[in-house]
Amino acid sequence: MNQHNPLNISPLDLHDLLNVDSSTKPIIVDVREDNELAIAPFTFSVLHLPLSKFKSWNDQLGELLPIDKPIVVICHSGVRSLSFGIWLLEQGITQPVWNLEGGIDSWSINVDESIPRY
């Protein structure tokens, strides 16, 4: 796949994708900061790569991201995750990269109201 920008995925579509019994479930990369995860943790398992700690995980990124799964990037509102998704594609990631539209805030509104909004 030759993407230039991450594809958008709605919270409802991502929820459906994550609840399918499939070996091709995407990996969720959460780029929010530690305090944001403490306030509003995502419902499913994530690879936490806070953008402010880029230098601490950048060198291991190739080892952290599986090469055989699509990637969905999330943040609070979808802006930081979009930027990170674009950056991933610029680094030569070959698997599909999606951005969660509206971020965890939209997930809270449309999928799981138990996740606090902030």
C-alpha positions as protocol buffer text, in pm:
chain_id: "A"
residue {
  index: 1
  type: MET
  ca { x: 0 y: 0 z: 0 }
}
residue {
  index: 2
  type: ASN
  ca { x: 138 y: 339 z: -95 }
}
residue {
  index: 3
  type: GLN
  ca { x: -24 y: 590 z: 140 }
}
residue {
  index: 4
  type: HIS
  ca { x: 73 y: 954 z: 168 }
}
residue {
  index: 5
  type: ASN
  ca { x: -163 y: 1034 z: 455 }
}
residue {
  index: 6
  type: PRO
  ca { x: -324 y: 817 z: 721 }
}
residue {
  index: 7
  type: LEU
  ca { x: -672 y: 696 z: 643 }
}
residue {
  index: 8
  type: ASN
  ca { x: -947 y: 813 z: 877 }
}
residue {
  index: 9
  type: ILE
  ca { x: -1136 y: 560 z: 1082 }
}
residue {
  index: 10
  type: SER
  ca { x: -1444 y: 645 z: 1284 }
}
residue {
  index: 11
  type: PRO
  ca { x: -1478 y: 533 z: 1645 }
}
residue {
  index: 12
  type: LEU
  ca { x: -1766 y: 300 z: 1552 }
}
residue {
  index: 13
  type: ASP
  ca { x: -1571 y: 141 z: 1267 }
}
residue {
  index: 14
  type: LEU
  ca { x: -1267 y: 94 z: 1490 }
}
residue {
  index: 15
  type: HIS
  ca { x: -1485 y: -58 z: 1761 }
}
residue {
  index: 16
  type: ASP
  ca { x: -1625 y: -307 z: 1509 }
}
residue {
  index: 17
  type: LEU
  ca { x: -1276 y: -386 z: 1380 }
}
residue {
  index: 18
  type: LEU
  ca { x: -1142 y: -448 z: 1731 }
}
residue {
  index: 19
  type: ASN
  ca { x: -1430 y: -677 z: 1821 }
}
residue {
  index: 20
  type: VAL
  ca { x: -1390 y: -910 z: 1524 }
}
residue {
  index: 21
  type: ASP
  ca { x: -1213 y: -1235 z: 1602 }
}
residue {
  index: 22
  type: SER
  ca { x: -931 y: -1193 z: 1356 }
}
residue {
  index: 23
  type: SER
  ca { x: -556 y: -1223 z: 1345 }
}
residue {
  index: 24
  type: THR
  ca { x: -538 y: -900 z: 1147 }
}
residue {
  index: 25
  type: LYS
  ca { x: -657 y: -669 z: 1424 }
}
residue {
  index: 26
  type: PRO
  ca { x: -468 y: -343 z: 1412 }
}
residue {
  index: 27
  type: ILE
  ca { x: -217 y: -233 z: 1669 }
}
residue {
  index: 28
  type: ILE
  ca { x: -331 y: 80 z: 1853 }
}
residue {
  index: 29
  type: VAL
  ca { x: -61 y: 343 z: 1902 }
}
residue {
  index: 30
  type: ASP
  ca { x: -158 y: 601 z: 2163 }
}
residue {
  index: 31
  type: VAL
  ca { x: 54 y: 917 z: 2140 }
}
residue {
  index: 32
  type: ARG
  ca { x: -103 y: 1094 z: 2438 }
}
residue {
  index: 33
  type: GLU
  ca { x: 94 y: 1186 z: 2747 }
}
residue {
  index: 34
  type: ASP
  ca { x: 101 y: 978 z: 3066 }
}
residue {
  index: 35
  type: ASN
  ca { x: -139 y: 1208 z: 3249 }
}
residue {
  index: 36
  type: GLU
  ca { x: -391 y: 1183 z: 2964 }
}
residue {
  index: 37
  type: LEU
  ca { x: -387 y: 804 z: 2979 }
}
residue {
  index: 38
  type: ALA
  ca { x: -443 y: 824 z: 3354 }
}
residue {
  index: 39
  type: ILE
  ca { x: -753 y: 1038 z: 3297 }
}
residue {
  index: 40
  type: ALA
  ca { x: -900 y: 849 z: 3001 }
}
residue {
  index: 41
  type: PRO
  ca { x: -744 y: 510 z: 2928 }
}
residue {
  index: 42
  type: PHE
  ca { x: -836 y: 346 z: 2599 }
}
residue {
  index: 43
  type: THR
  ca { x: -1058 y: 39 z: 2627 }
}
residue {
  index: 44
  type: PHE
  ca { x: -821 y: -189 z: 2437 }
}
residue {
  index: 45
  type: SER
  ca { x: -449 y: -261 z: 2469 }
}
residue {
  index: 46
  type: VAL
  ca { x: -226 y: 9 z: 2322 }
}
residue {
  index: 47
  type: LEU
  ca { x: 136 y: 72 z: 2240 }
}
residue {
  index: 48
  type: HIS
  ca { x: 197 y: 394 z: 2433 }
}
residue {
  index: 49
  type: LEU
  ca { x: 438 y: 626 z: 2252 }
}
residue {
  index: 50
  type: PRO
  ca { x: 397 y: 972 z: 2409 }
}
residue {
  index: 51
  type: LEU
  ca { x: 521 y: 1233 z: 2166 }
}
residue {
  index: 52
  type: SER
  ca { x: 707 y: 1424 z: 2437 }
}
residue {
  index: 53
  type: LYS
  ca { x: 926 y: 1115 z: 2493 }
}
residue {
  index: 54
  type: PHE
  ca { x: 1012 y: 1071 z: 2124 }
}
residue {
  index: 55
  type: LYS
  ca { x: 1386 y: 1046 z: 2193 }
}
residue {
  index: 56
  type: SER
  ca { x: 1334 y: 758 z: 2436 }
}
residue {
  index: 57
  type: TRP
  ca { x: 1147 y: 531 z: 2193 }
}
residue {
  index: 58
  type: ASN
  ca { x: 1238 y: 648 z: 1841 }
}
residue {
  index: 59
  type: ASP
  ca { x: 1543 y: 421 z: 1808 }
}
residue {
  index: 60
  type: GLN
  ca { x: 1332 y: 115 z: 1898 }
}
residue {
  index: 61
  type: LEU
  ca { x: 1033 y: 200 z: 1679 }
}
residue {
  index: 62
  type: GLY
  ca { x: 1114 y: -71 z: 1426 }
}
residue {
  index: 63
  type: GLU
  ca { x: 1113 y: -330 z: 1705 }
}
residue {
  index: 64
  type: LEU
  ca { x: 800 y: -193 z: 1873 }
}
residue {
  index: 65
  type: LEU
  ca { x: 572 y: -191 z: 1567 }
}
residue {
  index: 66
  type: PRO
  ca { x: 477 y: -525 z: 1414 }
}
residue {
  index: 67
  type: ILE
  ca { x: 527 y: -530 z: 1039 }
}
residue {
  index: 68
  type: ASP
  ca { x: 225 y: -749 z: 971 }
}
residue {
  index: 69
  type: LYS
  ca { x: -56 y: -545 z: 1129 }
}
residue {
  index: 70
  type: PRO
  ca { x: -229 y: -222 z: 1035 }
}
residue {
  index: 71
  type: ILE
  ca { x: -170 y: 69 z: 1271 }
}
residue {
  index: 72
  type: VAL
  ca { x: -434 y: 294 z: 1425 }
}
residue {
  index: 73
  type: VAL
  ca { x: -299 y: 607 z: 1591 }
}
residue {
  index: 74
  type: ILE
  ca { x: -500 y: 780 z: 1863 }
}
residue {
  index: 75
  type: CYS
  ca { x: -470 y: 1094 z: 2073 }
}
residue {
  index: 76
  type: HIS
  ca { x: -716 y: 1326 z: 2248 }
}
residue {
  index: 77
  type: SER
  ca { x: -885 y: 1484 z: 1947 }
}
residue {
  index: 78
  type: GLY
  ca { x: -717 y: 1338 z: 1639 }
}
residue {
  index: 79
  type: VAL
  ca { x: -467 y: 1615 z: 1562 }
}
residue {
  index: 80
  type: ARG
  ca { x: -147 y: 1478 z: 1717 }
}
residue {
  index: 81
  type: SER
  ca { x: -231 y: 1129 z: 1594 }
}
residue {
  index: 82
  type: LEU
  ca { x: -276 y: 1259 z: 1240 }
}
residue {
  index: 83
  type: SER
  ca { x: 65 y: 1426 z: 1253 }
}
residue {
  index: 84
  type: PHE
  ca { x: 224 y: 1111 z: 1393 }
}
residue {
  index: 85
  type: GLY
  ca { x: 55 y: 897 z: 1127 }
}
residue {
  index: 86
  type: ILE
  ca { x: 191 y: 1122 z: 853 }
}
residue {
  index: 87
  type: TRP
  ca { x: 537 y: 1098 z: 1011 }
}
residue {
  index: 88
  type: LEU
  ca { x: 513 y: 717 z: 1025 }
}
residue {
  index: 89
  type: LEU
  ca { x: 432 y: 702 z: 656 }
}
residue {
  index: 90
  type: GLU
  ca { x: 722 y: 936 z: 579 }
}
residue {
  index: 91
  type: GLN
  ca { x: 948 y: 689 z: 762 }
}
residue {
  index: 92
  type: GLY
  ca { x: 852 y: 419 z: 512 }
}
residue {
  index: 93
  type: ILE
  ca { x: 596 y: 221 z: 713 }
}
residue {
  index: 94
  type: THR
  ca { x: 439 y: -14 z: 460 }
}
residue {
  index: 95
  type: GLN
  ca { x: 133 y: -135 z: 648 }
}
residue {
  index: 96
  type: PRO
  ca { x: -191 y: 68 z: 646 }
}
residue {
  index: 97
  type: VAL
  ca { x: -198 y: 359 z: 891 }
}
residue {
  index: 98
  type: TRP
  ca { x: -528 y: 497 z: 1021 }
}
residue {
  index: 99
  type: ASN
  ca { x: -609 y: 797 z: 1236 }
}
residue {
  index: 100
  type: LEU
  ca { x: -895 y: 774 z: 1485 }
}
residue {
  index: 101
  type: GLU
  ca { x: -1128 y: 1058 z: 1388 }
}
residue {
  index: 102
  type: GLY
  ca { x: -1193 y: 1280 z: 1687 }
}
residue {
  index: 103
  type: GLY
  ca { x: -956 y: 1080 z: 1907 }
}
residue {
  index: 104
  type: ILE
  ca { x: -1041 y: 940 z: 2249 }
}
residue {
  index: 105
  type: ASP
  ca { x: -1289 y: 1224 z: 2297 }
}
residue {
  index: 106
  type: SER
  ca { x: -1498 y: 1101 z: 2006 }
}
residue {
  index: 107
  type: TRP
  ca { x: -1457 y: 741 z: 2124 }
}
residue {
  index: 108
  type: SER
  ca { x: -1600 y: 846 z: 2461 }
}
residue {
  index: 109
  type: ILE
  ca { x: -1899 y: 1017 z: 2296 }
}
residue {
  index: 110
  type: ASN
  ca { x: -1976 y: 749 z: 2036 }
}
residue {
  index: 111
  type: VAL
  ca { x: -1857 y: 417 z: 2178 }
}
residue {
  index: 112
  type: ASP
  ca { x: -1780 y: 414 z: 2550 }
}
residue {
  index: 113
  type: GLU
  ca { x: -1932 y: 687 z: 2767 }
}
residue {
  index: 114
  type: SER
  ca { x: -1753 y: 545 z: 3072 }
}
residue {
  index: 115
  type: ILE
  ca { x: -1427 y: 698 z: 2945 }
}
residue {
  index: 116
  type: PRO
  ca { x: -1401 y: 1046 z: 3098 }
}
residue {
  index: 117
  type: ARG
  ca { x: -1384 y: 1344 z: 2866 }
}
residue {
  index: 118
  type: TYR
  ca { x: -1121 y: 1605 z: 2930 }
}
